[in-house]
Amino acid sequence: MDTLAAHNPICKSRAYTLISVCLFLLSACTTVPSDVRDEIDPFEGFNRSMHTFNETVDGVLLKPVAIGYNAAMPNFANKGVTNFFSNIDDVVVMFNDLFQFKFAHAGHDAERIGINSTIGLLGFIDVAGMWDIPKRDEDFGQTLGYWGLETGPYLVLPLLGPSDIRDVSGRIVDSFIDPITYVRPIDSRNGLMILEAIDIRADLLSASKVFEEAALDPYLFARDAYLQRRKNLVHDGEPPLDDMYDDYDDEPLESTPVSRKAPPPEDVRSPEDHGK
């Protein structure tokens, strides 16, 4: 599902990313009526089509495979695979913390990698987490946002799900940092990418039920969830207040004059007096 892809960098395939960029460039050349364009989502027609395509692929292929994967994998093995890929992702996190000059966080990332790759048996056991060294979530899209680059238009990528122009660039840069990129032979690399995608989709099966039941418009739900989450991540959980009230800043609010005349005294006569 699109919204699930928003929560995890599950697809590392560089070919898919390049195809997505090409499709975006083609879609940008199409004529979109100006009255339906939106600053955040000017390619809504294309995005909705991709959303539908991704949902179809998920329902026909990814979700059934994920259900079978969960059924076949013992819980400890399932958790171990998740931890293994999380340990590899910490390399991407560490470099992006360095790019953002968050040197203390980068040090903790390096600690996690060292501890989990050795004592944690190549990351299959999250020993660092047990020792209260928390995992962080950083990528190059967030790095660009940290240094002030705006997101650009919202964009739904084939198979990869929700994104935006800034994060498409971030995916490409992160692909050169990701150790899986350099695994050889190619078949082994591709096998790791497929296993990671299946493992994360399997971990999110319960979340998909919530999404399916909660969303009146799944496309809008996925879009808003993605944009809000990315904004939250860029600002490390402390996003600035939205500028939704800026239109009112230039003009003082009109106030209704308040009468200072004292209210009339209350009628304090007794019930018997009312009859007189």
Secondary structure in CASP SS format (residue, H / E / C, confidence):
PFRMAT SS
TARGET T0000
AUTHOR 0000-0000-0000
METHOD secondary structure of the structure
MODEL  1
M C 1.00
D H 1.00
T H 1.00
L H 1.00
A H 1.00
A H 1.00
H H 1.00
N C 1.00
P C 1.00
I C 1.00
C C 1.00
K C 1.00
S C 1.00
R H 1.00
A H 1.00
Y H 1.00
T H 1.00
L H 1.00
I H 1.00
S H 1.00
V H 1.00
C H 1.00
L H 1.00
F H 1.00
L H 1.00
L H 1.00
S H 1.00
A H 1.00
C C 1.00
T C 1.00
T C 1.00
V C 1.00
P C 1.00
S H 1.00
D H 1.00
V H 1.00
R C 1.00
D C 1.00
E C 1.00
I C 1.00
D C 1.00
P C 1.00
F C 1.00
E H 1.00
G H 1.00
F H 1.00
N H 1.00
R H 1.00
S H 1.00
M H 1.00
H H 1.00
T H 1.00
F H 1.00
N H 1.00
E H 1.00
T H 1.00
V H 1.00
D H 1.00
G H 1.00
V H 1.00
L H 1.00
L H 1.00
K H 1.00
P H 1.00
V H 1.00
A H 1.00
I H 1.00
G H 1.00
Y H 1.00
N H 1.00
A H 1.00
A H 1.00
M C 1.00
P C 1.00
N H 1.00
F H 1.00
A H 1.00
N H 1.00
K H 1.00
G H 1.00
V H 1.00
T H 1.00
N H 1.00
F H 1.00
F H 1.00
S H 1.00
N H 1.00
I H 1.00
D H 1.00
D H 1.00
V H 1.00
V H 1.00
V H 1.00
M H 1.00
F H 1.00
N H 1.00
D H 1.00
L H 1.00
F H 1.00
Q C 1.00
F C 1.00
K C 1.00
F H 1.00
A H 1.00
H H 1.00
A H 1.00
G H 1.00
H H 1.00
D H 1.00
A H 1.00
E H 1.00
R H 1.00
I H 1.00
G H 1.00
I H 1.00
N H 1.00
S H 1.00
T H 1.00
I C 1.00
G C 1.00
L C 1.00
L C 1.00
G C 1.00
F C 1.00
I C 1.00
D C 1.00
V H 1.00
A H 1.00
G H 1.00
M H 1.00
W C 1.00
D C 1.00
I C 1.00
P C 1.00
K C 1.00
R C 1.00
D C 1.00
E C 1.00
D C 1.00
F H 1.00
G H 1.00
Q H 1.00
T H 1.00
L H 1.00
G H 1.00
Y H 1.00
W C 1.00
G C 1.00
L C 1.00
E C 1.00
T C 1.00
G C 1.00
P C 1.00
Y E 1.00
L E 1.00
V E 1.00
L E 1.00
P C 1.00
L C 1.00
L C 1.00
G E 1.00
P E 1.00
S E 1.00
D E 1.00
I H 1.00
R H 1.00
D H 1.00
V H 1.00
S H 1.00
G H 1.00
R H 1.00
I H 1.00
V H 1.00
D H 1.00
S H 1.00
F H 1.00
I H 1.00
D C 1.00
P H 1.00
I H 1.00
T H 1.00
Y H 1.00
V C 1.00
R C 1.00
P C 1.00
I H 1.00
D H 1.00
S H 1.00
R H 1.00
N H 1.00
G H 1.00
L H 1.00
M H 1.00
I H 1.00
L H 1.00
E H 1.00
A H 1.00
I H 1.00
D H 1.00
I H 1.00
R H 1.00
A H 1.00
D H 1.00
L C 1.00
L H 1.00
S H 1.00
A H 1.00
S H 1.00
K H 1.00
V H 1.00
F H 1.00
E H 1.00
E H 1.00
A H 1.00
A C 1.00
L C 1.00
D C 1.00
P H 1.00
Y H 1.00
L H 1.00
F H 1.00
A H 1.00
R H 1.00
D H 1.00
A H 1.00
Y H 1.00
L H 1.00
Q H 1.00
R H 1.00
R H 1.00
K H 1.00
N H 1.00
L H 1.00
V H 1.00
H C 1.00
D C 1.00
G C 1.00
E C 1.00
P C 1.00
P C 1.00
L C 1.00
D C 1.00
D C 1.00
M C 1.00
Y C 1.00
D H 1.00
D H 1.00
Y H 1.00
D C 1.00
D C 1.00
E C 1.00
P C 1.00
L C 1.00
E C 1.00
S C 1.00
T C 1.00
P C 1.00
V C 1.00
S C 1.00
R C 1.00
K C 1.00
A C 1.00
P C 1.00
P C 1.00
P C 1.00
E C 1.00
D C 1.00
V C 1.00
R C 1.00
S C 1.00
P H 1.00
E H 1.00
D H 1.00
H H 1.00
G C 1.00
K C 1.00
END
